[in-house]
Amino acid sequence: MTTQKILFSLVLCGLISPLFAQIKGVVSDSESNPIEFANVAVYSLPDSTLIAGTTTDETGYFLLEETSSSNKLLRVSFIGYETQTLLAQPEHEIILKSDATMLNEVVVNGDIPRIRLRDDAVVATVENTVLSKAGTANDVLKRLPAITGDDGDFSIFGKGKAKIYVNNRELRDPSELDLIASSDIREVEIIHNPGAGYDASVKAIIRIHTIKKVGDGFSFDVRSTSLINKHTDLREQLNMNYRYKGLDIFATAKYERYNYVQNSVLTQKAFVDTLWTQTNSLDVEGIADPLTIIGGINYEINPNHYVGVKHTMSLSPGRNEESIITKSDVYANNEFFDRWVSVNNVKSDSEPKHRLNAYYNGTIGNLKIDFNSDFYRSSQFSEINITESSQEFDDRIVKSSNRIENRLFATRLVLSYPLFGGNFSAGNEYTRTHRNDDYMTDIDVIPSSNTSIHDQNNSFFAEYSRNTPIGKLSAGIRYEDVNFDYFNGDIKIDDQSRKYNSWFPNFSYSNAFGDVQMQLSYNVKTVRPSYWQLGSNTLYGNRFTLQRGNPFLRPSTVRDASLMTSWRFLQFMLSYKQEKDAIIQWAEQHADNPAVAILSNKNIDKLPSMTAFITASPKFGIWSPIASVGLIKQWFSVTSNDINVNLNKPMMIASLNNSFTLPKGFLVTLDANYQGIGSTQNVELTKDKYVVNLGVTKSFLNDKLSVTLKGHDIFHGEKTGITAYNNKLHISQDNIWDTREFEITVRYKFNTNGSRYKGTGAGQNEFNRL
């Protein structure tokens, strides 16, 4: 029935649209560059009443349905340009001139504000700013307000993990961000409350838009990075592209080598019939060397129709190993009980992972079509050998192996059509996942298991947005039908299988009041447990500590209301979130031996929280600072050791990113990030974390060649401390990593045109769960 309604709406649009007049046109700047998201409004004469409004697309094109041009005014405006008002005609070609005085003394030469609010997003301009010299897309995101993370894994402050799009294409591999040069990025959009067109588990969106380049021929971009600390890490990358008329053939090869070190001190206290206390020291060293190879073809049939296919292969040609040495002193009622020394060796071997994307992107009349299909396959084998010596009791040798096989198939179809002066979109997203998990061990206290999960999600969604006299209104709804089947061997386990049929609405309102822009939004999302959280495998820590998944976990539901405002170079965000059935880490004591703690996850009833932050991004001559400060507070309490523990302490996050543009192609960056103590779920953060990075970049040969020298975490402040409260167990842990390192990067670009690939991808959230 839902599909029929969507098709009926689209057919109805096609029947009635010819009955109404239209006003259409193209908006560009004085250099013939299209202006995206310019405001276009029609007013009646002589009373100047607003009749209809819209915004331009990425080509500068606009269309106002059901609007005749007779006796009306057309007004076109965009921040940083002079507003144009003229008599309305059926067709227009409008050129906006730069406004050199609009932003007064803060931004010179009429530059558009580098960070501003636009419709549903906070927008950061990268092109022709110091951010364009940051290095890669990954480096750009690290320097934007309210974004935390690195290496392709980014979260939005107070919202959670963000899904990333590049030119409307879902990012398949986080390392792809390092494939994009910052100089090729036009702007970045940060969306705090995504609409119904996105998977219901997506809590935040980052959209990267690159600069459109033209020109046929061969181009390449080569980069070499060395990161030096105790060991030397490498990142070697080559991008190539051949373009001829409408055909693009592109390829990328990237090799990385990571050597990592972690040192931790962990204390566990189990309050059972005996007070069991463990004091553990952990020393971790590991090495990984991923190789990524990408190849694809993109073909522009004509300006209205694109097709393409892209294959990504990920493999590890060398060794992937990790060594963990743990020393544990154990006390019973504060009396010495035993000392354990454990040596844990992990070896991983994976077959090449393959991901294939095919797409069609086109326009038929006023109907826009975006179709994607994805296939993913992976197989990984790991072997763990643990040798645990005991001072007072028998020694132990624990061997285990684990083979995980994943298969994913996904499709996504989005249809967009102008309707009643606004824009209507509808579509379907389908994912089917098979995951087999074969776990073998040779110790009686840990059972072997052979499980599989079959997950199928069929979703339908619709959204409508329109400019009105009181502002821009958007509303949408998403319906998801999920079948989750859990198998032990070949036997389906009904108690652990699930079916979900859920609706996820969203609403937003945005408007501008002089220099002040405002957006109010509300949406409902879900958080689905990852596949490792749902697993049945039991991992051995030591003879008093085990870890396992929880196949009975339920998805959580998140209701989020947000207010965002922007004034010149200032932005403010306030959000209130209520999470039902929130998933937290939790530990229980073994029923037969309460000295043994079993670490796992569980659902809690609700978890309310509030987030607020403010950002300033002025410009003073050669100095371009971006300063942010924010606060996140939750209201939560747990019963631990029969005592109610309130976990309501607010946590502060702040950043100050400075860029200094100097003569002769020099750029100096000084970035500082801070995270304070506070509460998150059932955990208290007990240490302040601060990171300071200092870098110098020199450009040569008209920016074709660049050399970067950078010191990461120069004061070695990236340290963490936590205390986790569980039923009968308190865990305190302090961690330090080898994050202080010196970077040397050399990058050369030759005739870089960039691929015109328009595949947006499908099933990315399911891919992340794997």
ZAMARGU-4260 file (C-alpha; in steps of 0.2 Angstrom, whole numbers, plus 5000, padded with zeros to 4 digits):
<rodrens>
0) 5000/5000/5000 | 5014/5012/5004 | 5022/5009/4987 | 5006/5012/4978 | 5003/5029/4987
5) 5021/5035/4983 | 5018/5030/4964 | 5001/5038/4964 | 5008/5054/4971 | 5022/5055/4958
10) 5009/5051/4944 | 4998/5065/4951 | 5012/5077/4950 | 5015/5073/4932 | 4997/5076/4928
15) 4994/5092/4936 | 5010/5101/4934 | 5007/5107/4916 | 4991/5116/4922 | 5001/5129/4931
20) 5013/5143/4926 | 5031/5143/4930 | 5045/5155/4934 | 5062/5148/4931 | 5080/5153/4929
25) 5098/5152/4933 | 5108/5162/4946 | 5127/5165/4945 | 5141/5177/4950 | 5150/5189/4939
30) 5162/5175/4934 | 5148/5164/4928 | 5150/5152/4943 | 5133/5145/4948 | 5127/5151/4965
35) 5119/5136/4975 | 5106/5139/4989 | 5102/5157/4984 | 5085/5163/4990 | 5072/5167/4976
40) 5056/5174/4981 | 5041/5181/4971 | 5030/5196/4978 | 5014/5203/4971 | 5011/5221/4966
45) 5007/5233/4972 | 5006/5227/4990 | 5023/5216/4990 | 5015/5201/4998 | 5026/5185/4997
50) 5018/5173/4985 | 5031/5159/4984 | 5049/5155/4987 | 5063/5143/4984 | 5082/5141/4983
55) 5094/5137/4969 | 5102/5120/4966 | 5120/5116/4963 | 5119/5122/4945 | 5111/5139/4951
60) 5094/5133/4944 | 5078/5137/4952 | 5059/5133/4948 | 5044/5141/4955 | 5028/5130/4951
65) 5010/5137/4950 | 5017/5154/4949 | 5013/5166/4934 | 5025/5181/4931 | 5011/5193/4927
70) 5012/5209/4938 | 5025/5202/4951 | 5042/5205/4957 | 5056/5193/4958 | 5069/5195/4972
75) 5086/5185/4973 | 5098/5186/4988 | 5112/5177/4995 | 5124/5181/5009 | 5139/5191/5003
80) 5131/5197/4987 | 5120/5212/4983 | 5101/5208/4982 | 5093/5210/4965 | 5074/5214/4963
85) 5067/5214/4946 | 5050/5212/4937 | 5046/5193/4936 | 5047/5185/4919 | 5044/5166/4914
90) 5063/5164/4912 | 5078/5173/4920 | 5097/5173/4919 | 5102/5183/4935 | 5120/5188/4939
95) 5123/5193/4958 | 5137/5206/4962 | 5148/5204/4977 | 5144/5215/4992 | 5160/5222/4998
100) 5152/5230/5014 | 5140/5218/5020 | 5150/5210/5033 | 5159/5225/5039 | 5176/5224/5047
105) 5176/5205/5051 | 5177/5198/5034 | 5186/5208/5020 | 5182/5208/5002 | 5164/5203/5004
110) 5169/5184/5007 | 5154/5173/5012 | 5155/5169/5030 | 5166/5154/5032 | 5154/5146/5045
115) 5135/5150/5044 | 5118/5142/5045 | 5109/5137/5029 | 5092/5128/5030 | 5095/5112/5040
120) 5114/5113/5041 | 5129/5122/5048 | 5139/5126/5032 | 5158/5128/5033 | 5166/5136/5017
125) 5183/5128/5013 | 5187/5135/4995 | 5198/5150/4995 | 5200/5149/5014 | 5214/5143/5025
130) 5205/5127/5027 | 5209/5123/5009 | 5227/5121/5014 | 5223/5109/5029 | 5229/5094/5019
135) 5215/5081/5017 | 5197/5080/5020 | 5201/5071/5036 | 5211/5086/5042 | 5197/5098/5037
140) 5184/5089/5048 | 5196/5089/5063 | 5196/5108/5062 | 5178/5111/5061 | 5166/5116/5076
145) 5156/5103/5086 | 5165/5088/5076 | 5176/5076/5086 | 5186/5061/5080 | 5200/5057/5067
150) 5204/5044/5054 | 5187/5045/5046 | 5178/5041/5062 | 5169/5057/5067 | 5155/5062/5079
155) 5144/5077/5081 | 5145/5085/5098 | 5130/5079/5108 | 5123/5069/5093 | 5134/5054/5090
160) 5143/5046/5076 | 5140/5055/5059 | 5137/5047/5043 | 5148/5055/5029 | 5143/5059/5011
165) 5155/5066/4997 | 5145/5074/4983 | 5130/5065/4989 | 5139/5048/4989 | 5140/5038/5005
170) 5157/5036/5012 | 5161/5017/5010 | 5178/5017/5019 | 5183/5029/5032 | 5200/5030/5025
175) 5193/5038/5009 | 5193/5055/5018 | 5212/5054/5016 | 5210/5052/4997 | 5202/5069/4995
180) 5214/5084/4995 | 5207/5099/5006 | 5211/5110/4991 | 5197/5101/4981 | 5183/5104/4994
185) 5171/5118/4991 | 5161/5117/5007 | 5156/5105/5022 | 5138/5104/5028 | 5135/5098/5046
190) 5117/5092/5049 | 5112/5089/5067 | 5095/5082/5064 | 5094/5072/5048 | 5077/5070/5039
195) 5067/5054/5034 | 5077/5051/5019 | 5091/5044/5030 | 5091/5028/5039 | 5083/5029/5056
200) 5099/5025/5065 | 5108/5040/5057 | 5109/5054/5071 | 5120/5066/5062 | 5127/5069/5044
205) 5142/5077/5037 | 5141/5082/5018 | 5157/5086/5009 | 5155/5095/4992 | 5170/5096/4981
210) 5175/5109/4968 | 5168/5105/4950 | 5182/5104/4938 | 5183/5103/4920 | 5195/5098/4906
215) 5200/5081/4898 | 5216/5072/4899 | 5226/5062/4912 | 5228/5068/4930 | 5236/5062/4946
220) 5239/5066/4964 | 5252/5058/4974 | 5256/5059/4993 | 5268/5052/5005 | 5267/5054/5024
225) 5278/5048/5038 | 5273/5049/5056 | 5287/5047/5068 | 5287/5042/5087 | 5293/5026/5094
230) 5290/5018/5077 | 5287/5025/5060 | 5269/5025/5052 | 5267/5027/5034 | 5253/5033/5022
235) 5257/5031/5004 | 5244/5036/4991 | 5241/5038/4972 | 5225/5045/4964 | 5223/5044/4945
240) 5210/5050/4933 | 5208/5049/4914 | 5194/5060/4907 | 5188/5061/4889 | 5172/5070/4885
245) 5158/5061/4896 | 5169/5047/4901 | 5179/5046/4918 | 5191/5031/4922 | 5198/5033/4939
250) 5209/5023/4951 | 5217/5024/4969 | 5230/5014/4978 | 5233/5018/4996 | 5245/5009/5008
255) 5246/5012/5026 | 5257/5005/5040 | 5252/5008/5058 | 5262/5003/5074 | 5253/5007/5090
260) 5256/5007/5108 | 5244/5008/5123 | 5248/5008/5142 | 5234/5006/5154 | 5232/5004/5173
265) 5215/4995/5177 | 5208/4992/5195 | 5192/4981/5197 | 5183/4979/5214 | 5169/4966/5215
270) 5158/4968/5231 | 5152/4951/5233 | 5153/4938/5248 | 5172/4943/5247 | 5179/4960/5242
275) 5189/4955/5227 | 5202/4968/5221 | 5212/4967/5205 | 5226/4979/5200 | 5231/4977/5182
280) 5244/4984/5171 | 5242/4982/5152 | 5255/4985/5139 | 5249/4984/5121 | 5259/4984/5105
285) 5252/4981/5088 | 5255/4983/5069 | 5243/4984/5054 | 5246/4987/5036 | 5230/4989/5026
290) 5230/4991/5007 | 5215/4999/4998 | 5213/4998/4979 | 5199/5007/4971 | 5194/5007/4952
295) 5179/5013/4943 | 5171/5021/4928 | 5159/5035/4927 | 5149/5040/4911 | 5140/5056/4908
300) 5127/5051/4894 | 5122/5069/4894 | 5120/5083/4907 | 5104/5075/4913 | 5110/5056/4915
305) 5125/5048/4923 | 5129/5030/4926 | 5144/5022/4934 | 5152/5007/4944 | 5165/5007/4957
310) 5174/4993/4965 | 5184/4994/4982 | 5195/4981/4988 | 5203/4981/5005 | 5217/4969/5010
315) 5232/4967/5022 | 5247/4961/5012 | 5258/4960/5028 | 5256/4955/5046 | 5242/4960/5057
320) 5247/4956/5075 | 5244/4962/5093 | 5253/4958/5109 | 5245/4962/5126 | 5255/4959/5142
325) 5245/4960/5158 | 5251/4959/5176 | 5238/4957/5189 | 5239/4957/5208 | 5223/4950/5216
330) 5217/4953/5234 | 5203/4945/5244 | 5197/4956/5258 | 5213/4966/5256 | 5224/4951/5258
335) 5235/4945/5245 | 5228/4931/5235 | 5238/4928/5219 | 5248/4936/5205 | 5245/4933/5186
340) 5256/4937/5171 | 5247/4935/5155 | 5254/4936/5137 | 5241/4938/5124 | 5245/4936/5106
345) 5232/4940/5092 | 5235/4936/5074 | 5223/4941/5061 | 5222/4935/5043 | 5208/4942/5031
350) 5203/4938/5013 | 5202/4953/5002 | 5186/4963/5006 | 5176/4968/4991 | 5163/4982/4989
355) 5154/4985/4973 | 5143/5000/4969 | 5133/5004/4954 | 5122/5019/4951 | 5111/5029/4940
360) 5108/5048/4943 | 5096/5057/4931 | 5083/5070/4927 | 5067/5067/4917 | 5058/5083/4915
365) 5057/5089/4933 | 5059/5072/4941 | 5076/5068/4948 | 5080/5050/4950 | 5095/5043/4961
370) 5097/5024/4961 | 5111/5014/4970 | 5115/4996/4973 | 5129/4990/4984 | 5136/4972/4987
375) 5149/4969/5001 | 5158/4953/5005 | 5172/4949/5018 | 5179/4935/5028 | 5191/4937/5042
380) 5200/4924/5053 | 5209/4927/5070 | 5219/4917/5082 | 5221/4921/5100 | 5234/4912/5111
385) 5235/4917/5130 | 5248/4910/5142 | 5243/4915/5160 | 5256/4911/5174 | 5250/4910/5192
390) 5261/4913/5207 | 5250/4902/5219 | 5239/4891/5207 | 5240/4882/5191 | 5246/4890/5175
395) 5234/4891/5160 | 5235/4891/5142 | 5220/4897/5132 | 5218/4895/5113 | 5204/4901/5103
400) 5200/4905/5085 | 5186/4915/5076 | 5180/4915/5058 | 5168/4929/5053 | 5160/4930/5036
405) 5149/4944/5030 | 5138/4947/5015 | 5128/4963/5012 | 5116/4968/4998 | 5108/4985/4997
410) 5098/4996/4986 | 5092/5014/4987 | 5080/5023/4976 | 5076/5042/4979 | 5063/5051/4968
415) 5062/5070/4969 | 5049/5082/4961 | 5044/5100/4963 | 5026/5101/4970 | 5015/5116/4975
420) 5030/5128/4975 | 5041/5116/4986 | 5050/5100/4984 | 5043/5082/4987 | 5055/5067/4988
425) 5051/5049/4991 | 5060/5032/4990 | 5064/5015/4996 | 5080/5008/5005 | 5082/4989/5006
430) 5096/4979/5015 | 5099/4961/5017 | 5113/4955/5028 | 5120/4937/5032 | 5133/4935/5045
435) 5141/4919/5051 | 5152/4918/5067 | 5161/4902/5071 | 5170/4903/5087 | 5181/4889/5094
440) 5190/4887/5111 | 5199/4874/5121 | 5195/4878/5139 | 5179/4872/5148 | 5174/4888/5156
445) 5172/4896/5139 | 5160/4888/5127 | 5163/4887/5108 | 5149/4894/5097 | 5143/4894/5079
450) 5130/4907/5076 | 5123/4916/5061 | 5112/4932/5059 | 5100/4935/5045 | 5094/4954/5045
455) 5082/4962/5032 | 5077/4980/5033 | 5064/4987/5020 | 5061/5005/5022 | 5050/5018/5014
460) 5051/5037/5016 | 5044/5053/5010 | 5048/5072/5013 | 5041/5088/5008 | 5049/5106/5010
465) 5043/5123/5005 | 5047/5141/5008 | 5032/5150/5016 | 5029/5168/5021 | 5034/5163/5039
470) 5050/5153/5034 | 5055/5137/5027 | 5045/5121/5033 | 5051/5103/5031 | 5042/5088/5036
475) 5045/5069/5033 | 5041/5052/5038 | 5050/5035/5037 | 5044/5018/5040 | 5055/5003/5043
480) 5051/4985/5043 | 5065/4975/5050 | 5066/4956/5052 | 5081/4949/5062 | 5083/4930/5063
485) 5096/4923/5075 | 5103/4905/5072 | 5113/4893/5083 | 5120/4882/5070 | 5106/4878/5058
490) 5092/4880/5072 | 5083/4897/5072 | 5081/4904/5090 | 5064/4912/5092 | 5068/4920/5108
495) 5083/4930/5101 | 5075/4933/5084 | 5065/4950/5082 | 5053/4959/5071 | 5051/4978/5071
500) 5039/4989/5062 | 5042/5007/5067 | 5038/5025/5061 | 5051/5039/5062 | 5044/5057/5059
505) 5054/5073/5057 | 5050/5091/5056 | 5061/5107/5054 | 5057/5126/5053 | 5070/5139/5047
510) 5070/5157/5044 | 5081/5173/5044 | 5077/5189/5054 | 5089/5202/5047 | 5107/5195/5051
515) 5100/5181/5062 | 5097/5164/5055 | 5087/5151/5065 | 5082/5133/5063 | 5071/5123/5075
520) 5070/5104/5072 | 5063/5088/5079 | 5066/5070/5074 | 5065/5052/5080 | 5079/5040/5077
525) 5085/5023/5083 | 5101/5015/5089 | 5103/4997/5083 | 5116/4986/5092 | 5131/4981/5082
530) 5134/4963/5077 | 5148/4961/5089 | 5137/4967/5103 | 5124/4954/5098 | 5136/4940/5097
535) 5137/4924/5108 | 5156/4923/5109 | 5164/4923/5126 | 5182/4931/5127 | 5194/4927/5140
540) 5202/4942/5150 | 5209/4932/5165 | 5202/4919/5177 | 5191/4932/5185 | 5186/4942/5170
545) 5176/4937/5154 | 5168/4947/5141 | 5153/4942/5130 | 5139/4949/5118 | 5121/4950/5123
550) 5109/4943/5109 | 5094/4949/5118 | 5098/4968/5116 | 5084/4979/5109 | 5087/4994/5098
555) 5085/5011/5107 | 5073/5025/5102 | 5080/5043/5102 | 5069/5059/5102 | 5079/5074/5098
560) 5073/5093/5098 | 5086/5106/5093 | 5088/5124/5091 | 5102/5132/5080 | 5105/5150/5077
565) 5118/5160/5067 | 5123/5179/5068 | 5137/5184/5056 | 5152/5174/5063 | 5143/5167/5078
570) 5133/5150/5079 | 5124/5143/5094 | 5116/5126/5096 | 5104/5119/5110 | 5098/5101/5110
575) 5088/5090/5121 | 5088/5072/5118 | 5078/5057/5126 | 5084/5040/5123 | 5073/5025/5127
580) 5081/5008/5129 | 5098/5015/5128 | 5112/5003/5127 | 5126/5004/5140 | 5141/4993/5144
585) 5137/4983/5160 | 5145/4969/5171 | 5137/4955/5181 | 5145/4942/5192 | 5145/4924/5187
590) 5131/4915/5195 | 5141/4900/5201 | 5157/4910/5205 | 5154/4928/5210 | 5172/4932/5210
595) 5171/4931/5190 | 5164/4947/5182 | 5156/4945/5165 | 5157/4961/5155 | 5143/4964/5142
600) 5129/4976/5137 | 5111/4979/5142 | 5097/4991/5139 | 5091/5004/5152 | 5074/5012/5153
605) 5079/5030/5147 | 5093/5042/5146 | 5089/5061/5145 | 5103/5073/5140 | 5105/5091/5135
610) 5119/5099/5124 | 5124/5117/5121 | 5138/5124/5111 | 5143/5141/5104 | 5156/5144/5089
615) 5165/5160/5083 | 5174/5160/5067 | 5180/5178/5063 | 5194/5184/5052 | 5208/5196/5057
620) 5220/5199/5043 | 5232/5184/5042 | 5224/5176/5058 | 5209/5165/5055 | 5203/5157/5072
625) 5188/5145/5075 | 5184/5144/5093 | 5170/5133/5100 | 5165/5129/5118 | 5151/5117/5123
630) 5143/5108/5137 | 5134/5091/5138 | 5124/5085/5153 | 5114/5069/5156 | 5102/5065/5170
635) 5105/5047/5175 | 5108/5036/5191 | 5112/5018/5194 | 5112/5006/5208 | 5129/5000/5211
640) 5134/4989/5227 | 5117/4993/5233 | 5120/5012/5233 | 5112/5024/5222 | 5125/5033/5211
645) 5120/5049/5202 | 5129/5052/5186 | 5124/5070/5182 | 5140/5079/5181 | 5141/5090/5165
650) 5156/5088/5153 | 5164/5103/5144 | 5172/5102/5127 | 5181/5116/5119 | 5193/5119/5104
655) 5203/5134/5097 | 5209/5131/5079 | 5221/5145/5073 | 5227/5147/5055 | 5240/5161/5050
660) 5242/5164/5032 | 5260/5171/5029 | 5269/5177/5013 | 5278/5166/5001 | 5266/5152/5002
665) 5268/5148/5021 | 5253/5142/5032 | 5255/5140/5051 | 5242/5131/5061 | 5240/5129/5080
670) 5226/5119/5086 | 5220/5115/5104 | 5206/5103/5109 | 5200/5100/5127 | 5188/5088/5135
675) 5184/5089/5153 | 5178/5077/5167 | 5160/5073/5168 | 5147/5059/5166 | 5142/5049/5151
680) 5130/5034/5153 | 5136/5024/5168 | 5154/5031/5167 | 5163/5045/5175 | 5177/5053/5165
685) 5190/5057/5179 | 5204/5065/5169 | 5204/5081/5158 | 5210/5078/5140 | 5219/5091/5130
690) 5228/5090/5113 | 5239/5103/5105 | 5245/5101/5087 | 5257/5113/5078 | 5260/5113/5059
695) 5269/5122/5045 | 5264/5120/5027 | 5274/5127/5012 | 5267/5128/4994 | 5277/5128/4979
700) 5274/5128/4960 | 5257/5137/4961 | 5251/5125/4975 | 5255/5110/4964 | 5268/5104/4977
705) 5266/5106/4996 | 5277/5101/5011 | 5269/5099/5028 | 5279/5098/5045 | 5267/5095/5060
710) 5269/5090/5078 | 5254/5080/5084 | 5249/5080/5103 | 5265/5089/5107 | 5262/5090/5126
715) 5256/5072/5126 | 5239/5076/5134 | 5228/5064/5125 | 5226/5053/5141 | 5209/5046/5148
720) 5203/5041/5164 | 5186/5033/5168 | 5177/5025/5183 | 5162/5013/5177 | 5149/5008/5189
725) 5141/4991/5187 | 5129/4980/5198 | 5143/4973/5210 | 5158/4979/5201 | 5168/4996/5200
730) 5181/4998/5186 | 5193/5012/5185 | 5205/5013/5171 | 5219/5026/5165 | 5225/5025/5147
735) 5239/5033/5137 | 5244/5030/5119 | 5258/5035/5108 | 5249/5050/5100 | 5264/5062/5101
740) 5272/5061/5084 | 5281/5071/5071 | 5273/5071/5053 | 5281/5074/5036 | 5270/5075/5021
745) 5274/5079/5003 | 5260/5080/4990 | 5261/5084/4972 | 5246/5087/4960 | 5246/5086/4941
750) 5232/5092/4931 | 5220/5086/4945 | 5202/5086/4938 | 5194/5074/4950 | 5181/5061/4946
755) 5163/5065/4942 | 5157/5049/4951 | 5139/5052/4957 | 5135/5036/4966 | 5128/5039/4983
760) 5129/5021/4990 | 5116/5011/4999 | 5116/5001/5016 | 5130/5011/5024 | 5123/5010/5041
765) 5121/4991/5040 | 5139/4991/5033 | 5145/5000/5049 | 5136/4987/5060 | 5147/4973/5052
</rodrens>
